[in-house]
Amino acid sequence: MVRRRTKTPPPDDFEERILDIDVVDEMQGSYLEYAYSVIYSRALPDARDGLKPVHRRILYQMNEMGLRPSAASSSAPASSVR
């Protein structure tokens, strides 16, 4: 049996406000905000160490796996299994 959801009525003091906006203006503003966020969080190197977040994650994982310049080399399948 499928349960049917009953819609709960809005509270008595609820006032519905629908704003008419221009879709083009909203998309341009939202995209610009998103682009700044991406540039700040992903594309710019950090001033502390000069690394981008993706490079920092790669180096961290390599350290966790014991892949260091001084370590003995191993075959690719053995290092990817860890």
Backbone hydrogen bonds, N-H to C=O, Kabsch-Sander energy under -0.5 kcal/mol:
donor,donor_aa,acceptor,acceptor_aa,energy
3,R,1,M,-0.5
14,F,11,P,-1.6
16,E,14,F,-0.5
18,I,16,E,-0.5
19,L,17,R,-0.6
21,I,19,L,-0.6
23,V,21,I,-0.5
26,E,22,D,-2.2
27,M,23,V,-2.7
28,Q,24,V,-2.3
29,G,25,D,-2.3
30,S,26,E,-2.7
31,Y,27,M,-2.7
32,L,28,Q,-2.2
33,E,29,G,-2.1
34,Y,30,S,-2.4
35,A,31,Y,-2.9
36,Y,32,L,-2.2
37,S,33,E,-1.9
38,V,34,Y,-2.5
39,I,35,A,-2.6
40,Y,36,Y,-2.5
41,S,37,S,-2.5
42,R,38,V,-2.7
43,A,38,V,-1.3
44,L,39,I,-1.5
46,D,51,L,-2.3
50,G,46,D,-2.4
56,R,52,K,-2.2
57,R,53,P,-2.2
58,I,54,V,-2.0
59,L,55,H,-2.5
60,Y,56,R,-2.2
61,Q,57,R,-2.4
62,M,58,I,-2.4
63,N,59,L,-2.1
64,E,60,Y,-2.4
65,M,61,Q,-2.1
66,G,63,N,-1.0
67,L,62,M,-2.8
68,R,66,G,-1.3
71,A,68,R,-1.0
79,S,75,S,-1.7
80,S,76,A,-1.8
81,V,77,P,-1.0
82,R,78,A,-0.7
